Amino acid sequence: MTSSQHGHSQPPDTPDNRSSSATSPEPKDGSSSSPSTSTKWQRIWRVVSYTPKRCRYDPANPPRFSIWLNLLFAFAGAFTVANLYYNHPILHLLAGEFGVSNERASLIPTLAQAGYASGLLFLCPLGDVFPRRLYVLALVLFTATVWLGLCLTDSFAIFCFLTFLTSVTTVTPQLMLPLVGDLAPPHRRATALSVVSSGLMLGLLFARLLSGVVTEYTHWRNIYWLSFGIQYLIFALLWLFMPDYPSTNPDGINYFRILYTILQIFITHPLLVQACLIGFCTSTTFTSFWTTLTFLLSAPPYQYSTLVIGLFALIGIASMFLGPLWSLYITDRFIPLFSVVLGLIICLTGTCIGTYTGTFTVVGPILQAFFLDFGIQTAVIANRSAIFGILPQARNRVNTAYMISAFCGQLTGTAVGNHVFAVGGWRSSGSTSVGFLVVALLLCAVRGPREKGWMGWTGGWAVRKVEDKVRKADEERGHEDMDKVGLAEKSQEASSKDERETKASADIDLESSRKAD
């Protein structure tokens, strides 16, 4: 990689250069400060785009994916996605600070989810065009710099606008996951991806806890100042250690074509549509619960502090440990739709308990938090295992379609849930979530797991993967037979080749002896 690629093509800033610049005539249009400002931005860009020698891409020696780099990506992903959730436990404090109602304050997480969904749709596809190191660094730096406005502004409108803007560029974890798939060796790829994915889930849960703890003992703005510092720390660590990697499409690819193919995939695969609609419904109940829970617990009869409200996020950690065990004994042994249905039933059970008992006992919301997180995780894992078999060569676009529907669901849940809570209270918002879960179960019922069309149960309703295992065993036996045939053919060819070589050698020896005679 040449030095010009790292921003070193301009001459150094020597004293001679500075003196010549100082004596050069100033523009007559009064824009004397423009060259200085331009030079300053150029220097900043050269620093950002510079790649340390140890991180530069060498085709002969590609970057090695170590466990430390894996943990760095998990750390960066956790505290980047956390930006979306710091406001959840402190919405009542934000309402008081800006002098707005609780319903009005709920616009903040709504805009955060809307921004993230926009970034997922319009920025993530560019990861197939731009070099990802520079692209990720630029997004992290932009987010961290704009985040300063959230720490300082006293205007609710500006706070909402900056929340949306920073959420649009908080999609770097979704750019890191495909990069992990490229960097990690095949035998460690699944493990590496699970580490980063666990970091994302921890960031989602830890953000609420950290926000509750910090705002309990200090001012609520300190959690934003802390995030501001962490984001610059992430930028520095990624700048120092994130390896460069060439674009997957160095010749360029049409941006609008990428967006069109996402839509095309979505409308031509019934399984993906079913999974996306179910994901929309489950995401709606998730965000509706966690945003309205703050209002429930901060008001009578509970009147809990922000610290206690933040501790509720710890309930979801249990589901993270149970998730792999569930996948091992249930998801891998049964068809994905069966696990989705079980997950939805678990969600529905917890939501009913929390909705209709949460106004007089805190046990209801505790059980709802556990069952809801565990059930949604179960359904998401099963849905992903199903949709990733649709188009292996376009899994990023399939994932984008699924994630867009999920975050649209989160946006809907935050907006609708908080509006219904403001009008009818906790039971009304919870009953709305019950309705979304019932719709999700109906979506499971209209299309069977082996149905190729849009509706029906063609192929049977057996929940075990017995047929799939038998078919896979047959295929493996077929491959073994083909391998045996291939080996036999190769052996026969080798024998024939040896015979020909032996005969040719004998002919040469005979000819030589004749010449000698």
Contacts in CASP RR format, 6 or more apart in sequence:
PFRMAT RR
TARGET T0000
AUTHOR 0000-0000-0000
METHOD contacts of the structure
MODEL  1
MTSSQHGHSQPPDTPDNRSSSATSPEPKDGSSSSPSTSTKWQRIWRVVSY
TPKRCRYDPANPPRFSIWLNLLFAFAGAFTVANLYYNHPILHLLAGEFGV
SNERASLIPTLAQAGYASGLLFLCPLGDVFPRRLYVLALVLFTATVWLGL
CLTDSFAIFCFLTFLTSVTTVTPQLMLPLVGDLAPPHRRATALSVVSSGL
MLGLLFARLLSGVVTEYTHWRNIYWLSFGIQYLIFALLWLFMPDYPSTNP
DGINYFRILYTILQIFITHPLLVQACLIGFCTSTTFTSFWTTLTFLLSAP
PYQYSTLVIGLFALIGIASMFLGPLWSLYITDRFIPLFSVVLGLIICLTG
TCIGTYTGTFTVVGPILQAFFLDFGIQTAVIANRSAIFGILPQARNRVNT
AYMISAFCGQLTGTAVGNHVFAVGGWRSSGSTSVGFLVVALLLCAVRGPR
EKGWMGWTGGWAVRKVEDKVRKADEERGHEDMDKVGLAEKSQEASSKDER
ETKASADIDLESSRKAD
1 51 0 8 1.000
1 56 0 8 1.000
1 57 0 8 1.000
1 244 0 8 1.000
3 9 0 8 1.000
6 46 0 8 1.000
6 49 0 8 1.000
6 50 0 8 1.000
6 51 0 8 1.000
7 45 0 8 1.000
7 46 0 8 1.000
7 49 0 8 1.000
7 50 0 8 1.000
8 46 0 8 1.000
10 42 0 8 1.000
10 46 0 8 1.000
11 17 0 8 1.000
26 32 0 8 1.000
27 34 0 8 1.000
48 134 0 8 1.000
48 137 0 8 1.000
48 138 0 8 1.000
48 141 0 8 1.000
48 239 0 8 1.000
49 134 0 8 1.000
51 133 0 8 1.000
51 244 0 8 1.000
52 239 0 8 1.000
52 240 0 8 1.000
55 63 0 8 1.000
55 133 0 8 1.000
55 240 0 8 1.000
55 241 0 8 1.000
55 242 0 8 1.000
55 243 0 8 1.000
55 244 0 8 1.000
56 244 0 8 1.000
57 63 0 8 1.000
57 243 0 8 1.000
57 244 0 8 1.000
57 245 0 8 1.000
57 246 0 8 1.000
63 183 0 8 1.000
63 243 0 8 1.000
63 244 0 8 1.000
63 245 0 8 1.000
65 180 0 8 1.000
65 183 0 8 1.000
65 184 0 8 1.000
65 185 0 8 1.000
65 188 0 8 1.000
65 192 0 8 1.000
68 241 0 8 1.000
69 183 0 8 1.000
69 241 0 8 1.000
69 242 0 8 1.000
69 243 0 8 1.000
70 180 0 8 1.000
70 184 0 8 1.000
70 192 0 8 1.000
70 195 0 8 1.000
70 196 0 8 1.000
71 195 0 8 1.000
72 237 0 8 1.000
72 238 0 8 1.000
72 241 0 8 1.000
72 242 0 8 1.000
73 176 0 8 1.000
73 179 0 8 1.000
73 180 0 8 1.000
73 195 0 8 1.000
73 196 0 8 1.000
74 195 0 8 1.000
74 196 0 8 1.000
74 198 0 8 1.000
74 199 0 8 1.000
75 199 0 8 1.000
75 234 0 8 1.000
75 237 0 8 1.000
76 140 0 8 1.000
76 172 0 8 1.000
76 173 0 8 1.000
76 176 0 8 1.000
76 234 0 8 1.000
76 237 0 8 1.000
76 238 0 8 1.000
77 172 0 8 1.000
77 173 0 8 1.000
77 176 0 8 1.000
77 196 0 8 1.000
77 199 0 8 1.000
77 200 0 8 1.000
77 203 0 8 1.000
78 199 0 8 1.000
78 200 0 8 1.000
78 202 0 8 1.000
78 203 0 8 1.000
78 206 0 8 1.000
79 203 0 8 1.000
79 227 0 8 1.000
79 230 0 8 1.000
79 231 0 8 1.000
79 234 0 8 1.000
80 140 0 8 1.000
80 143 0 8 1.000
80 170 0 8 1.000
80 172 0 8 1.000
80 173 0 8 1.000
80 231 0 8 1.000
80 234 0 8 1.000
81 170 0 8 1.000
81 173 0 8 1.000
81 200 0 8 1.000
81 203 0 8 1.000
81 204 0 8 1.000
81 207 0 8 1.000
82 203 0 8 1.000
82 204 0 8 1.000
82 206 0 8 1.000
82 207 0 8 1.000
82 210 0 8 1.000
82 227 0 8 1.000
83 112 0 8 1.000
83 143 0 8 1.000
83 147 0 8 1.000
83 166 0 8 1.000
83 167 0 8 1.000
83 170 0 8 1.000
83 207 0 8 1.000
83 227 0 8 1.000
83 231 0 8 1.000
84 109 0 8 1.000
84 112 0 8 1.000
84 113 0 8 1.000
84 116 0 8 1.000
84 167 0 8 1.000
84 170 0 8 1.000
84 204 0 8 1.000
84 207 0 8 1.000
85 109 0 8 1.000
85 203 0 8 1.000
85 204 0 8 1.000
85 207 0 8 1.000
85 208 0 8 1.000
85 211 0 8 1.000
86 207 0 8 1.000
86 208 0 8 1.000
86 210 0 8 1.000
86 211 0 8 1.000
86 223 0 8 1.000
86 224 0 8 1.000
86 227 0 8 1.000
87 94 0 8 1.000
87 108 0 8 1.000
87 109 0 8 1.000
87 112 0 8 1.000
87 163 0 8 1.000
87 211 0 8 1.000
88 109 0 8 1.000
88 207 0 8 1.000
88 208 0 8 1.000
88 211 0 8 1.000
88 290 0 8 1.000
88 291 0 8 1.000
88 294 0 8 1.000
89 208 0 8 1.000
89 211 0 8 1.000
89 212 0 8 1.000
89 215 0 8 1.000
89 294 0 8 1.000
89 306 0 8 1.000
89 309 0 8 1.000
89 310 0 8 1.000
89 313 0 8 1.000
90 211 0 8 1.000
90 212 0 8 1.000
90 215 0 8 1.000
90 220 0 8 1.000
90 223 0 8 1.000
90 294 0 8 1.000
90 306 0 8 1.000
91 102 0 8 1.000
91 105 0 8 1.000
91 106 0 8 1.000
91 108 0 8 1.000
91 109 0 8 1.000
91 291 0 8 1.000
91 294 0 8 1.000
91 295 0 8 1.000
92 102 0 8 1.000
92 105 0 8 1.000
92 294 0 8 1.000
92 295 0 8 1.000
92 298 0 8 1.000
93 215 0 8 1.000
93 220 0 8 1.000
93 306 0 8 1.000
94 105 0 8 1.000
94 108 0 8 1.000
94 159 0 8 1.000
94 220 0 8 1.000
95 101 0 8 1.000
95 102 0 8 1.000
95 104 0 8 1.000
95 105 0 8 1.000
96 105 0 8 1.000
97 220 0 8 1.000
98 105 0 8 1.000
98 154 0 8 1.000
98 155 0 8 1.000
98 156 0 8 1.000
98 159 0 8 1.000
99 156 0 8 1.000
100 156 0 8 1.000
101 422 0 8 1.000
102 295 0 8 1.000
102 418 0 8 1.000
102 422 0 8 1.000
103 418 0 8 1.000
103 419 0 8 1.000
103 421 0 8 1.000
103 422 0 8 1.000
104 156 0 8 1.000
106 291 0 8 1.000
106 414 0 8 1.000
106 415 0 8 1.000
106 418 0 8 1.000
106 419 0 8 1.000
107 160 0 8 1.000
108 159 0 8 1.000
108 160 0 8 1.000
108 163 0 8 1.000
109 287 0 8 1.000
109 291 0 8 1.000
109 414 0 8 1.000
110 411 0 8 1.000
110 414 0 8 1.000
110 415 0 8 1.000
110 418 0 8 1.000
111 160 0 8 1.000
111 163 0 8 1.000
111 164 0 8 1.000
111 167 0 8 1.000
112 163 0 8 1.000
112 164 0 8 1.000
112 167 0 8 1.000
113 167 0 8 1.000
113 287 0 8 1.000
113 407 0 8 1.000
113 410 0 8 1.000
113 411 0 8 1.000
113 414 0 8 1.000
114 164 0 8 1.000
114 167 0 8 1.000
114 411 0 8 1.000
115 164 0 8 1.000
115 165 0 8 1.000
115 167 0 8 1.000
115 168 0 8 1.000
116 167 0 8 1.000
116 168 0 8 1.000
116 170 0 8 1.000
116 171 0 8 1.000
116 407 0 8 1.000
117 404 0 8 1.000
117 407 0 8 1.000
117 408 0 8 1.000
117 410 0 8 1.000
117 411 0 8 1.000
118 167 0 8 1.000
118 168 0 8 1.000
119 167 0 8 1.000
119 168 0 8 1.000
119 169 0 8 1.000
119 171 0 8 1.000
120 171 0 8 1.000
120 174 0 8 1.000
120 400 0 8 1.000
120 403 0 8 1.000
120 404 0 8 1.000
120 407 0 8 1.000
121 259 0 8 1.000
121 262 0 8 1.000
121 400 0 8 1.000
121 404 0 8 1.000
122 168 0 8 1.000
122 259 0 8 1.000
123 139 0 8 1.000
123 168 0 8 1.000
123 169 0 8 1.000
123 171 0 8 1.000
124 171 0 8 1.000
124 174 0 8 1.000
124 175 0 8 1.000
124 400 0 8 1.000
125 255 0 8 1.000
125 258 0 8 1.000
125 259 0 8 1.000
125 262 0 8 1.000
125 397 0 8 1.000
125 400 0 8 1.000
126 135 0 8 1.000
126 255 0 8 1.000
127 135 0 8 1.000
127 175 0 8 1.000
127 178 0 8 1.000
127 247 0 8 1.000
127 248 0 8 1.000
128 247 0 8 1.000
128 248 0 8 1.000
128 249 0 8 1.000
128 253 0 8 1.000
128 258 0 8 1.000
128 396 0 8 1.000
129 247 0 8 1.000
129 249 0 8 1.000
129 252 0 8 1.000
129 253 0 8 1.000
129 255 0 8 1.000
130 247 0 8 1.000
131 244 0 8 1.000
131 245 0 8 1.000
131 246 0 8 1.000
131 247 0 8 1.000
132 175 0 8 1.000
132 178 0 8 1.000
132 179 0 8 1.000
132 245 0 8 1.000
132 247 0 8 1.000
133 238 0 8 1.000
133 242 0 8 1.000
133 243 0 8 1.000
133 244 0 8 1.000
133 245 0 8 1.000
134 244 0 8 1.000
135 175 0 8 1.000
136 172 0 8 1.000
136 175 0 8 1.000
136 176 0 8 1.000
136 238 0 8 1.000
136 242 0 8 1.000
137 235 0 8 1.000
137 238 0 8 1.000
137 239 0 8 1.000
137 242 0 8 1.000
139 169 0 8 1.000
139 171 0 8 1.000
139 172 0 8 1.000
139 175 0 8 1.000
140 172 0 8 1.000
140 231 0 8 1.000
140 234 0 8 1.000
140 235 0 8 1.000
140 238 0 8 1.000
141 235 0 8 1.000
142 169 0 8 1.000
143 166 0 8 1.000
143 169 0 8 1.000
143 170 0 8 1.000
143 172 0 8 1.000
143 231 0 8 1.000
144 228 0 8 1.000
144 229 0 8 1.000
144 231 0 8 1.000
144 232 0 8 1.000
144 234 0 8 1.000
144 235 0 8 1.000
146 162 0 8 1.000
146 165 0 8 1.000
146 166 0 8 1.000
146 169 0 8 1.000
147 162 0 8 1.000
147 166 0 8 1.000
147 224 0 8 1.000
147 227 0 8 1.000
147 228 0 8 1.000
147 231 0 8 1.000
148 228 0 8 1.000
149 158 0 8 1.000
149 162 0 8 1.000
150 159 0 8 1.000
150 162 0 8 1.000
150 163 0 8 1.000
150 166 0 8 1.000
150 224 0 8 1.000
151 221 0 8 1.000
151 224 0 8 1.000
151 225 0 8 1.000
151 228 0 8 1.000
153 159 0 8 1.000
153 162 0 8 1.000
173 196 0 8 1.000
173 200 0 8 1.000
174 403 0 8 1.000
176 196 0 8 1.000
177 193 0 8 1.000
177 196 0 8 1.000
177 197 0 8 1.000
178 396 0 8 1.000
179 245 0 8 1.000
180 189 0 8 1.000
180 192 0 8 1.000
180 193 0 8 1.000
180 196 0 8 1.000
181 189 0 8 1.000
181 192 0 8 1.000
181 193 0 8 1.000
182 245 0 8 1.000
182 248 0 8 1.000
183 192 0 8 1.000
183 243 0 8 1.000
183 245 0 8 1.000
184 191 0 8 1.000
184 192 0 8 1.000
184 193 0 8 1.000
198 320 0 8 1.000
201 320 0 8 1.000
202 317 0 8 1.000
202 320 0 8 1.000
205 313 0 8 1.000
205 314 0 8 1.000
205 316 0 8 1.000
205 317 0 8 1.000
205 320 0 8 1.000
206 313 0 8 1.000
207 313 0 8 1.000
208 290 0 8 1.000
208 309 0 8 1.000
208 310 0 8 1.000
208 312 0 8 1.000
208 313 0 8 1.000
209 310 0 8 1.000
209 311 0 8 1.000
209 313 0 8 1.000
209 314 0 8 1.000
210 223 0 8 1.000
210 226 0 8 1.000
211 223 0 8 1.000
211 306 0 8 1.000
211 310 0 8 1.000
212 223 0 8 1.000
212 306 0 8 1.000
212 307 0 8 1.000
212 309 0 8 1.000
212 310 0 8 1.000
212 311 0 8 1.000
213 307 0 8 1.000
213 310 0 8 1.000
214 220 0 8 1.000
214 222 0 8 1.000
214 223 0 8 1.000
214 226 0 8 1.000
215 222 0 8 1.000
215 223 0 8 1.000
215 306 0 8 1.000
215 307 0 8 1.000
216 305 0 8 1.000
216 306 0 8 1.000
216 307 0 8 1.000
217 307 0 8 1.000
258 397 0 8 1.000
261 394 0 8 1.000
261 397 0 8 1.000
262 397 0 8 1.000
262 400 0 8 1.000
262 401 0 8 1.000
265 272 0 8 1.000
265 390 0 8 1.000
265 391 0 8 1.000
265 394 0 8 1.000
265 397 0 8 1.000
265 398 0 8 1.000
265 401 0 8 1.000
266 272 0 8 1.000
266 273 0 8 1.000
266 276 0 8 1.000
266 401 0 8 1.000
267 273 0 8 1.000
269 390 0 8 1.000
269 391 0 8 1.000
270 447 0 8 1.000
270 451 0 8 1.000
270 452 0 8 1.000
270 453 0 8 1.000
270 454 0 8 1.000
271 386 0 8 1.000
271 387 0 8 1.000
271 390 0 8 1.000
272 387 0 8 1.000
272 390 0 8 1.000
272 398 0 8 1.000
272 401 0 8 1.000
272 402 0 8 1.000
273 454 0 8 1.000
274 443 0 8 1.000
274 444 0 8 1.000
274 447 0 8 1.000
275 383 0 8 1.000
275 386 0 8 1.000
275 387 0 8 1.000
275 402 0 8 1.000
276 401 0 8 1.000
276 402 0 8 1.000
276 405 0 8 1.000
276 406 0 8 1.000
277 405 0 8 1.000
277 440 0 8 1.000
277 443 0 8 1.000
278 340 0 8 1.000
278 344 0 8 1.000
278 379 0 8 1.000
278 383 0 8 1.000
278 440 0 8 1.000
278 443 0 8 1.000
278 444 0 8 1.000
279 379 0 8 1.000
279 380 0 8 1.000
279 383 0 8 1.000
279 402 0 8 1.000
279 405 0 8 1.000
279 406 0 8 1.000
279 409 0 8 1.000
279 440 0 8 1.000
280 405 0 8 1.000
280 406 0 8 1.000
280 408 0 8 1.000
280 409 0 8 1.000
280 412 0 8 1.000
281 409 0 8 1.000
281 436 0 8 1.000
281 437 0 8 1.000
281 439 0 8 1.000
281 440 0 8 1.000
281 443 0 8 1.000
282 344 0 8 1.000
282 347 0 8 1.000
282 376 0 8 1.000
282 379 0 8 1.000
282 380 0 8 1.000
282 406 0 8 1.000
282 436 0 8 1.000
282 437 0 8 1.000
282 440 0 8 1.000
283 376 0 8 1.000
283 405 0 8 1.000
283 406 0 8 1.000
283 407 0 8 1.000
283 408 0 8 1.000
283 409 0 8 1.000
283 410 0 8 1.000
283 413 0 8 1.000
284 409 0 8 1.000
284 410 0 8 1.000
284 412 0 8 1.000
284 413 0 8 1.000
284 416 0 8 1.000
284 433 0 8 1.000
284 436 0 8 1.000
285 347 0 8 1.000
285 351 0 8 1.000
285 372 0 8 1.000
285 376 0 8 1.000
285 413 0 8 1.000
285 433 0 8 1.000
285 436 0 8 1.000
285 437 0 8 1.000
286 372 0 8 1.000
286 373 0 8 1.000
286 376 0 8 1.000
286 410 0 8 1.000
287 409 0 8 1.000
287 410 0 8 1.000
287 411 0 8 1.000
287 413 0 8 1.000
287 414 0 8 1.000
288 413 0 8 1.000
288 414 0 8 1.000
288 416 0 8 1.000
288 417 0 8 1.000
288 418 0 8 1.000
288 429 0 8 1.000
288 430 0 8 1.000
288 432 0 8 1.000
288 433 0 8 1.000
289 351 0 8 1.000
289 368 0 8 1.000
289 369 0 8 1.000
289 372 0 8 1.000
289 430 0 8 1.000
289 433 0 8 1.000
291 413 0 8 1.000
291 414 0 8 1.000
291 417 0 8 1.000
291 418 0 8 1.000
292 417 0 8 1.000
292 418 0 8 1.000
292 421 0 8 1.000
292 426 0 8 1.000
292 429 0 8 1.000
292 430 0 8 1.000
293 309 0 8 1.000
293 312 0 8 1.000
293 365 0 8 1.000
293 369 0 8 1.000
294 309 0 8 1.000
295 418 0 8 1.000
295 421 0 8 1.000
296 302 0 8 1.000
296 358 0 8 1.000
296 359 0 8 1.000
296 365 0 8 1.000
296 426 0 8 1.000
297 304 0 8 1.000
297 308 0 8 1.000
297 309 0 8 1.000
297 312 0 8 1.000
297 362 0 8 1.000
297 365 0 8 1.000
298 304 0 8 1.000
298 306 0 8 1.000
298 309 0 8 1.000
301 360 0 8 1.000
302 362 0 8 1.000
312 365 0 8 1.000
312 366 0 8 1.000
312 369 0 8 1.000
315 366 0 8 1.000
315 369 0 8 1.000
315 370 0 8 1.000
315 373 0 8 1.000
316 369 0 8 1.000
316 370 0 8 1.000
316 373 0 8 1.000
316 374 0 8 1.000
318 370 0 8 1.000
318 374 0 8 1.000
319 370 0 8 1.000
319 373 0 8 1.000
319 374 0 8 1.000
319 375 0 8 1.000
319 377 0 8 1.000
320 377 0 8 1.000
322 374 0 8 1.000
323 374 0 8 1.000
323 377 0 8 1.000
323 378 0 8 1.000
323 381 0 8 1.000
326 339 0 8 1.000
326 374 0 8 1.000
326 378 0 8 1.000
326 381 0 8 1.000
327 381 0 8 1.000
330 338 0 8 1.000
330 339 0 8 1.000
330 342 0 8 1.000
330 378 0 8 1.000
331 339 0 8 1.000
331 378 0 8 1.000
331 381 0 8 1.000
331 382 0 8 1.000
331 385 0 8 1.000
333 464 0 8 1.000
333 465 0 8 1.000
334 463 0 8 1.000
334 464 0 8 1.000
334 465 0 8 1.000
335 449 0 8 1.000
335 450 0 8 1.000
335 462 0 8 1.000
335 463 0 8 1.000
335 464 0 8 1.000
335 465 0 8 1.000
336 382 0 8 1.000
336 383 0 8 1.000
336 385 0 8 1.000
336 386 0 8 1.000
336 449 0 8 1.000
337 382 0 8 1.000
337 386 0 8 1.000
337 444 0 8 1.000
337 448 0 8 1.000
337 449 0 8 1.000
338 382 0 8 1.000
338 449 0 8 1.000
338 463 0 8 1.000
339 378 0 8 1.000
339 379 0 8 1.000
339 381 0 8 1.000
339 382 0 8 1.000
340 378 0 8 1.000
340 379 0 8 1.000
340 382 0 8 1.000
340 383 0 8 1.000
340 444 0 8 1.000
341 441 0 8 1.000
341 444 0 8 1.000
342 375 0 8 1.000
342 378 0 8 1.000
343 374 0 8 1.000
343 375 0 8 1.000
343 376 0 8 1.000
343 378 0 8 1.000
343 379 0 8 1.000
343 382 0 8 1.000
344 375 0 8 1.000
344 379 0 8 1.000
344 437 0 8 1.000
344 440 0 8 1.000
344 441 0 8 1.000
344 444 0 8 1.000
345 441 0 8 1.000
346 371 0 8 1.000
346 374 0 8 1.000
346 375 0 8 1.000
346 378 0 8 1.000
347 371 0 8 1.000
347 372 0 8 1.000
347 375 0 8 1.000
347 376 0 8 1.000
347 379 0 8 1.000
347 437 0 8 1.000
348 434 0 8 1.000
348 437 0 8 1.000
348 438 0 8 1.000
348 441 0 8 1.000
349 371 0 8 1.000
350 367 0 8 1.000
350 368 0 8 1.000
350 370 0 8 1.000
350 371 0 8 1.000
350 372 0 8 1.000
351 368 0 8 1.000
351 371 0 8 1.000
351 372 0 8 1.000
351 430 0 8 1.000
351 433 0 8 1.000
351 434 0 8 1.000
351 437 0 8 1.000
352 434 0 8 1.000
353 364 0 8 1.000
353 367 0 8 1.000
353 368 0 8 1.000
353 371 0 8 1.000
354 364 0 8 1.000
354 365 0 8 1.000
354 367 0 8 1.000
354 368 0 8 1.000
354 430 0 8 1.000
355 368 0 8 1.000
355 426 0 8 1.000
355 427 0 8 1.000
355 430 0 8 1.000
355 431 0 8 1.000
355 433 0 8 1.000
355 434 0 8 1.000
356 427 0 8 1.000
357 363 0 8 1.000
357 364 0 8 1.000
358 364 0 8 1.000
358 365 0 8 1.000
358 368 0 8 1.000
358 426 0 8 1.000
359 426 0 8 1.000
359 427 0 8 1.000
380 406 0 8 1.000
383 402 0 8 1.000
384 399 0 8 1.000
384 402 0 8 1.000
387 398 0 8 1.000
387 402 0 8 1.000
388 395 0 8 1.000
388 398 0 8 1.000
388 399 0 8 1.000
390 398 0 8 1.000
391 397 0 8 1.000
391 398 0 8 1.000
416 432 0 8 1.000
417 429 0 8 1.000
417 430 0 8 1.000
417 432 0 8 1.000
417 433 0 8 1.000
418 429 0 8 1.000
420 428 0 8 1.000
420 429 0 8 1.000
420 430 0 8 1.000
420 432 0 8 1.000
421 428 0 8 1.000
421 429 0 8 1.000
446 455 0 8 1.000
446 456 0 8 1.000
447 453 0 8 1.000
447 454 0 8 1.000
447 455 0 8 1.000
447 456 0 8 1.000
447 457 0 8 1.000
448 456 0 8 1.000
448 457 0 8 1.000
448 458 0 8 1.000
448 459 0 8 1.000
448 460 0 8 1.000
448 461 0 8 1.000
449 461 0 8 1.000
450 458 0 8 1.000
450 459 0 8 1.000
450 460 0 8 1.000
451 457 0 8 1.000
451 458 0 8 1.000
451 459 0 8 1.000
452 458 0 8 1.000
END
